[in-house]
Amino acid sequence: MKTAFEEYNQIVASIPAAIHKEVDMEMAISNKIYELMRQKGLSKAEFARSIGKRPCEITKWLSGQHNFTLATLTMLSSFFGQPIVTVV
């Protein structure tokens, strides 16, 4: 009989590597935005107001489940004065 942990590992192992990388990148972007907000001392509401967005959208961004456009990443890079994503 399989344990829940073994089943979980089997499910995770069946996820394609590209999906793992995508999730890692989504989380890295949301973590970067959160860190930059924290450095500027901005709450979600203050940040949202500063860039003309609703706080619920910022919450989605910080959840790691938002598909950012290049335009949004560029706007955020300009707002924070540093890149959100670096392409090598």
C-alpha positions, 0 to 999 in steps of 0.5 A, spaced: 500 500 500 502 506 498 503 512 503 500 519 501 507 521 501 509 516 495 503 518 491 505 525 492 512 524 489 509 520 484 504 525 482 510 531 482 515 526 478 510 526 472 509 533 472 514 536 466 520 539 467 518 545 463 512 546 468 517 546 474 521 551 471 515 555 469 512 555 476 519 556 479 520 563 475 513 565 477 515 564 484 521 568 483 518 574 480 513 574 485 518 574 491 522 579 487 516 584 487 515 583 494 522 584 496 522 591 492 515 593 495 518 591 502 524 595 501 520 601 499 516 600 505 510 599 501 503 596 503 499 592 497 494 598 497 500 603 497 503 599 491 497 598 487 495 606 488 502 608 486 502 604 479 494 605 478 492 598 479 487 595 484 490 591 491 486 585 489 491 585 482 497 586 487 495 580 491 494 575 485 501 578 482 504 576 489 501 569 489 505 567 483 499 565 479 500 571 474 502 571 467 506 577 467 506 581 460 513 584 458 509 591 458 508 590 465 515 587 467 518 593 464 513 598 468 515 594 474 522 595 472 521 602 471 517 603 478 522 600 482 529 602 478 531 595 477 530 589 473 525 584 475 527 579 470 534 579 467 535 575 461 542 572 460 
